[in-house]
Amino acid sequence: MSLKLLLPLVLFVVGTLSIGEARADDTDTTNPATAACVRAYEQAQEERQSGKLLEARVHLQGCAQDTCPGFVRSDCTAWYREVQAEVPVVAFAARGAGRDLTDVRVSSGQRVLASRIDGQEIELDPGEYDFQFTAAGMQPIARHVLISSGERLVQRVEFLPVREESTEGYAAPSRPPQRSRVLPAVFGGAAVLGLAGFGVFGALGHSAESNLEATCSPHCREDQISKVRTRYAVADVSLAVGVASLGLAAYFALSASSERRAAQSPSFDVQASAHALNASYRGAF
């Protein structure tokens, strides 16, 4: 082989050995700084695979430092950008009593995610979460949420006020149903119309009957007699409707009165404990 062909081959072998020795020196695990970079490099990969993106991102920052070996630093820098895009972001919004609420505490298990809602976004690992929302004077809210990698989520909740109870330990009496006031009025009006119809059609029938007796009796036509009978029939139906409606109006009025008396009836309550005896009275005067 000629010297011209042998020289490039020798240079290639020498260069390859030099690069290998440099890389071996660069990843010398006896160097504490290099060993820390290698550990962070390995941990970041394991955490990313198990879905612990926030921890993986911390370790990727560690192995992307200038003091780390070149190939480790290069990989960690590229992986850091990928993990950053995969980290889910959650924001919270709450309303109650017709307005936006900010003094809301958001937690997941024992971890407090936000002591108040101020529009800030929160980074979380992907997975399932049970969010608890609490606000003063409002009923607590729980939400089960599945968050995927790279998701940008706004979790909105609507609070309901806490039910108010009296200090004596019993619920405030409810108002009588509106139906108990409406039904007596409806049937009372029907009774008035029925009785008025009885009076009007009865009077018209009697007047028509007197007119026939004075003009054509006992030879009146059938159509003339039929008109008188129709007026008397309408009067009878009106009377029946009026009497029935009057009875129903009285029944519902008495029922409503009984409900009000029952709601206003006095009650006496005694509560005893190891240190005190409490008695309370509730009634209308």
TIBADO-280252 format. One record per residue: x, y, z of N, C-alpha, C, O in turn. Coordinates in steps of 0.1 Angstrom, whole numbers, plus 2048, in hexadecimal, padded with zeros to 3 digits. Example, Ala and Ser with C-alpha at 12.3 -4.5 7.8 and 13.67 -1.06 7.14 Angstrom:
<recs>
8847C784E87B7D384E8847DF84E88E7DF855
8807EA8478897F584788180084F88680B850
</recs>
This chain:
<recs>
8097F480080080080080980C80081380D807
8058167F880E8227F780C82B80380282A80B
81583480581583D81180984681080484A81A
80684B8047FA8548027ED84E8077E585580C
7EB8418047DF83A8097DF8378187D583781E
7EB83481D7EC83082B7EA83C8357E583A840
7EF8488317EE85383A7E085783E7DE85984A
7D68588357C885B83A7C38518437BC85484D
7C68448417C183A8497C683B8577BF83A861
7D383E8597D98408667D384C86D7D084B879
7D18568667CB86286C7BC85F8717B986487C
7B585886A7A785486E7A784C87B79F84F884
7B084287B7B083A8877B48428937AF84089E
7BF84A8927C385289D7B885C8A17B685E8AD
7B18628987A686B89C79B8648A37958698AD
79785889F78D8508A579084D8B378884E8BD
79D8488B57A18458C37A28518CC79F8508D8
7A585D8C67A68698CE79886D8D37968718DE
78E86C8C978086F8CD77B8668D877486B8E1
77E8598D777984F8E177F8528EE7788518F8
78C8558EE7938598FB78D86590178B86690D
78A86F8F978487C8FE77787990477387F90E
76E8718FD76186E90276286690F75A868918
76B85D91076D85591C77185E92776B85D932
77A86892577E87192F77287A93377187E93F
76A87E92975E88792B75488093474D88793B
75287393474886C93C74F86494774985A94B
75986994C76086295775886496475786F969
75285896874885997475085B98174985D98B
75D85A98176485D98D76486C99076787099C
76187498676088398875288598E748882988
75188B99B74388D9A173A89599872E891998
73E89F9927358A798973089F97E7248A097A
73989797873488F96C72B88497172188196A
72E87E97D72587398271787998570D872982
71688598A70988C98D70188E9806F588C97F
7088929757028949686FC8879636F188695E
70487C96470086F95F6F386A9676EA865961
6F386C9746E886897C6DB8709786D086A977
6DD87D9776D18859726CC8819656C0881962
6D687D95C6D287994E6CA86C94F6C086B948
6CE8639576C68569586B98589606AF85295B
6B985F96A6AC8629726A286996A69686696A
6A687296269D87A95969687195068A87394D
69D86794A69685E94068C855948681853942
69085095468684895B67A84F95F66F84A95E
67C85B96467086396966786795D65B86895F
66D86A95266586E94665C86294265186493E
66285694265A84A93E64F847948645842944
65184A95564784795F63D853960634852969
63E85D95863486895963787396362F87C965
64387396964787D97364E88896C65B88996D
64789096464D89995B6548A596365E8AA95F
64E8A996E6548B49766618B097B66A8B997B
6638A498166F8A098667989E97B6858A197C
67589897067E8969646838A395F68F8A495B
67B8AD95F6808BA95A68B8C09636948C695F
68A8BE9716948C397A6A18BC9776AC8C2976
6A18AE9756AD8A79726B38AA9656BF8AA963
6AA8AD95B6AF8B194E6B78BF94E6C08C1947
6B28C79576B98D49596C78D295F6D08D995B
6C78C89686D48C596E6DE8BF9646EA8C2965
6DA8B695B6E48B09526E68B89456ED8B393C
6DF8C49446E18CC9386EB8D793C6ED8E1934
6F28D79476FC8E194B7088E094370C8D593D
7108EB94271C8EB93A7278E29407308DE939
7268DE94D7308D695372E8C79507368BF953
7228C494971F8B69467268B29397298BB931
7288A593672E8A092A7268A591E71A8A891F
72C8A79137268AC90771A8A590270F8AB900
71B89890170F8908FB7048909066F8890902
7078909136FD89091D6F689E91D6E989E91D
6FD8A891C6F88B691B6EF8B890F6E48BE910
6F38B29046EB8B38F86DE8AC8F96D38B28F5
6DE8A08FE6D28988FF6C889F9096BC8A0907
6CE8A39156C58A991F6BF8B691A6B38B991E
6C68BE9136C08CA90E6B58C89046AA8CE905
6B68BE8FC6AB8BA8F269F8B58FA6948B88F7
6A28AC9036978A590B6908B09136848AF915
6978B99196918C49216868CB91967B8CD91E
6898CF90D67F8D69056738CD9026688D2902
6758C090066A8B78FE6618B590A6558B6909
6688B49166608B29226588BF92664D8BE92A
65F8CA9236588D792664B8D891E6418DD924
64A8D391263E8D490A6348C990F6288CB90C
6398BF9166308B491A6298B792861F8B192B
62E8C09306298C393D61B8C993C61A8D4936
6118C49426048CA9426038D694A60B8D8954
5FA8DF9465F88EC94E5E98ED9515E18EB948
5E68F195D5D88F29625D69009685DE90596F
5CB9069645C691396B5B89109705B190896B
5B591897B5A89169825A09239815A592E981
59392198058A92C98157D92898957991D988
57893199056C92E99956293A999566945998
55693699A54B94099C54293B9A754192F9AA
53B9459AD5319429B852994F9BB52F95A9BB
51C94D9BD5139589C05149629B551296E9B7
51595E9A851596799D52196F99A520979993
52C96B9A053997399E54596A99E54495E9A2
55096F99955C9679995629679A75619719AE
56895C9AA56E95A9B857D9599B65829529AD
58495F9BF59395E9C05989579CC5A29509CC
5919599D85959539E45919459E55889419ED
59793D9DD59392E9DB5A09269DE5AA9299D8
59F91C9E65AA9139E85A89069E059E9009E0
5B39039D95B38F79D05BD8ED9D55C98F19D7
5B98E19D75C38D79DC5C08CA9D55B68C89CE
5CA8C19D55C98B39D05CF8AA9DA5DB8A99DC
5C78A39E25CC89B9ED5D18A49F85CA8AD9FC
5DD8A29FC5E38AAA075EB8B6A015F08BFA08
5EC8B79F45F38C19ED5EB8CD9EA5E08CC9E3
5EE8D99EE5E78E69EB5ED8EB9DE5F98EF9DD
5E48EB9D45E98F09C65E88FF9C65F09069BF
5DE9059CC5DC9149CC5D49189D85CA9129DB
5D99239DF5D29289EB5C79329E65BF9369EE
5C99379DA5BF9409D45C093F9C55CA93C9C0
5B59439BE5B59429AF5B99509AA5B195A9AC
5C49519A45C995E99F5CD95E9905D496798C
5C89549895CB95397B5D994C9785DC94A96C
5E09489825ED9419805EB93397B5E292C97F
5F392F9725F392196D5FC91897660691C97B
5F890B9775FF9029806038F69775FB8F0970
6108F29786158E79716148DA9796178DA985
60F8D097360D8C39796128B89716148B9965
6148AC9776188A096F60B89B96960089D96F
60B89495D5FF88E9585FA88396160287D968
5ED8819615E787796A5D987B96F5D388596A
5D48739795C687697E5C887E98B5D187C993
5BF88798D5BF8909995B189299E5A7892997
5B08939AB5A38979B25A58A59B85AB8A69C3
5A08AE9B15A18BC9B65968BF9C058B8BB9BE
59A8C69CB5908CB9D55908DA9D559B8E09D6
5858E09D45838EF9D457B8F39E05708EE9E2
5818FD9E857A9029F457A9119F45849179F0
56F9179F856E9259F9565928A0555B921A07
567933A0C55F937A17551939A1354E940A0A
548933A1B539935A1953492DA0D52892EA0A
53C924A0753891C9FC53990D9FF542909A06
5319069F85328F79F953F8F39F25418F79E6
5478EA9F85538E59F15508DD9E45458D79E3
5598DD9DB5578D69CE5638CD9CC56E8D09CF
5608C19C756B8B79C35698B49B455E8B29AF
5758B39AD5758B099F5808A599C58B8A79A1
57C89B99658689099158989398358189497A
59789598059B89A9735A789196E5B088E976
5A688D9625B288695B5B98909525B3896949
5C68929555CE89C94E5D88959455DF88C94A
5D98989385E289192F5EE89A92D5EE8A6930
5F989492760589B9246038A691B5FB8A4911
6098B191D6078BD9145FA8C49155F88CD90D
5F18C091E5E38C691E5E48D49255EB8D692E
5DC8DD9205DA8EA9265CB8EB92A5C28EC922
5C98EA9375BC8E893D5B88F49455C08F994D
5AB8F99445A590294D59A8FB9545908F894E
59B8F99615918F39695888FD97058C905979
57B8FD96C57290797156890097A5648F5978
56490798555A90298F55090D992553919991
54490999653A91299A53590E9A85309039AA
5389179B25349149C05269179C351F9209BD
5209109CD5139129D25159179E151E9129E7
50D9209E550E9259F350B9199FD5049109FA
51191AA0950E911A14500913A184FB91EA1A
4F9908A1B4EB909A204EB90FA2E4F390BA37
4E2918A304E291FA3D4D9917A464CE913A42
4DD916A534D5910A5D4D5919A6A4DE920A6C
4CA917A714C8920A7D4D291BA884D7910A88
4D5924A924DE921A9C4D9916AA64E1910AAD
4CC914AA74C790AAB04C88FCAAB4C58F2AB2
4CD8FAA9F4CF8EDA9A4C48E7A914C48DBA8D
4BA8EFA8E4AF8EBA854AF8F4A794B28FFA7A
4AA8EEA6E4A98F5A6149E900A624948FDA69
4A190BA5C496916A5C48A911A5548B90AA4B
47E914A5B47190FA55470914A4647291FA44
46B90BA3E46990FA3045C916A2E453914A36
45B91EA2544E925A2244491CA1D447912A16
43791EA2042D915A1B42D916A0C430920A06
42A90BA0542B90A9F74219149F14169169F6
42591B9E641C9249DF40F91E9DB4059259D9
40F9119D840390B9D33F890C9DD3EC90D9D9
3FB90C9EA3F090D9F53E991A9F43DE91B9F9
3EF9249EE3E89319ED3E19339E03D793A9DF
3E692D9D63E192E9C83D49279C73CA92C9C1
3D491A9CB3C89119C93BB9179CF3B19179C8
3BB91C9DC3AF9229E13AA92E9D839E92F9D6
3B39369D33AF9419CB3A993C9BE39F9429B9
3AF9329B83AA92D9AB39C9289AC39392B9A5
39A91F9B638D9189B83839229BD3779219BB
38892C9C537E9379CA37993F9BE36D9429BD
3829429B437D9499A83739419A036A94699B
37693499F36D92B99736092A99E35592A998
36092A9AC35392A9B334B9379B033F9369AF
3529429B034A94F9AE34494F9A033995399E
34C94A99634794A98833B940987332943980
33C93498D33292A98D32592F99231A92E98D
32693599E31A93B9A531494699D30894899C
31D94F99731895A98F31195598330695A97F
31694A97C31094497130393E9742F993F96C
3029389802F59329842EA93D9852DF93C980
2EE94998B2E595498D2E095A97F2D495C97D
2EA95C9762E79629692DE9599612D395D95C
2E394C95F2DB9439562CE93F95C2C493C955
2CD93E9692C193B9702B694696D2AB94496B
2BC95396F2B395E96C2AE95F95E2A296295B
2B795C9542B395C9462A99519432A095393B
2AB9459492A193A94729493E94C28A93B946
29494395828794795E280952956274951955
28795B95128196694927B96193C270964938
28395793627E95292927294992C269949924
27294293726693993A25A94293D24F93E938
25B94D94425095694624B95C93923F95E938
25495F93025096592324795B91B23E95E915
24C94E91B24494391423794191A22D93F912
23594292722894092E21F94B92A213949929
22595792821C96292521896391620E969912
22095D90D21E95F8FF2199538F72109548EF
21E9478FA21A93B8F221692F8FA2119258F4
21792F90721392390F20492090D1FD92A90D
20091490B20890890C20C9038FE20E8F78FC
20C90B8F420F9078E621D90C8E121E90F8D5
22690E8EA2339138E523B9098DD2398FD8DF
24490E8D424B9058CB2578FE8D325B9038DE
25B8F38CE2668EB8D52738F38D627A8F28E0
2768FB8CB2839028CC28290D8D628C9108DC
2769138D927591D8E32779178F127D91C8FA
27190B8F327290490028090090228590090D
2878FB8F72958F68F829F9018FD2A88FE905
29D90D8F92A59188FD2A491A90C2AE91D913
29891991229691B92029D9109282A3912932
29B9039222A18F89292B18F99292B78F6933
2B68FE91E2C590091D2CA90A9282D490792E
2C391592A2C791F9332C69199422CF91C94A
2BC9119442BB90B9522C69019542CC8FF95F
2CA8F99492D48EF94A2E28F694D2EA8F1955
2E59019452F19089482F190D9562FC90D95D
2E691295B2E59179692E990C9732F090E97D
2E39009702E68F59792F48F19792FA8EE984
2FB8F096D3098ED96D3118F797431B8F497B
30E90497231590F97831490E98731E91098F
30990A98C30790899B3108FD9A03168FE9AB
3108F29993188E699D3278EA99D32E8E79A7
32B8F19933398F599233D8FF99E3478FD9A4
3349089A03369129AB33790B9B933F90F9C1
32D9029BB32D8FC9C833A8F39CA3408F39D5
33E8EB9C034A8E39C13568EB9C235F8E89CB
3588F69BB3638FF9BC3649059CA36F9079CF
3589099CF35890F9DC35D9059E73649099F0
3598F89E535E8EE9EF36D8EC9EE3748EB9F8
3728EB9E13808E99E03888F59E53938F39EB
3839019E338A90D9E838B90D9F73959109FD
3809099FD380908A0C38A8FDA113918FFA1B
38A8F2A0A3938E7A0E3A28EBA0D3AA8E9A16
3A68F1A023B48F5A003B8901A093C3902A0E
3AE90AA0C3B1915A163B390FA243BC914A2B
3AB905A283AD8FFA353BA8F8A363C18F8A40
3BE8F1A2B3CB8EAA2A3D78F3A2C3E08F0A33
3D68FEA253E1908A263E290EA343ED910A39
3D7910A3A3D7915A483DD90BA513E490FA5B
3DA8FEA4F3DF8F4A583EF8F3A563F68F1A60
3F48F4A4A4028F4A47409900A4E4148FEA54
40390BA4E409917A55409915A64413919A6A
3FE910A693FE90EA78409904A7C40F905A86
40A8F9A734148EFA774228F4A7642B8F1A7E
4258FDA6C432903A6B43590DA7744190FA7A
42B913A7C42D91DA8742B916A9542C91EA9F
428909A96426903AA2433904AAB43E902AA5
432906AB843E907AC04458F9AC243F8EFAC1
4528FAAC445A8EEAC64648F1AD14698FCAD3
4688E7AD84718E8AE347C8DEAE14798D2ADE
4898E2AE24948DAADF49E8DAAEB4A18E5AF0
4A38CFAEF4AD8CEAFA4B98C7AF54B88BCAEF
4C58CDAF74D28C7AF34DB8C6B004DD8D0B06
4DF8BAB034E78B7B0F4F58B3B0B4F78ABB01
4FF8B7B1250D8B3B105138B1B1E50D8B2B28
5208ADB1E5278AAB2B5298B6B3352B8B6B3F
5298C2B2C52C8CFB335208D9B345218E2B3B
5158D6B2C50B8E0B2C4FE8DAB284FD8CFB22
4F38E1B2B4E58DDB284DF8E9B214DD8F3B27
4DB8E8B144D58F2B0C4C78EFB094C48E4B05
4BE8F9B0A4B08F7B074AC903AFE4B090EB00
4A4900AF449F90AAEB491909AE848C8FDAE8
48A914AE647B914AE347991CAD647F927AD5
471917ACE46E91EAC145E91EABF458914AC0
45992AABD44A92BABB446938AB644F942AB6
43A93AAB3434947AAE42D94EAB9425947AC0
42E95BABB427962AC541E96DABE417974AC5
</recs>
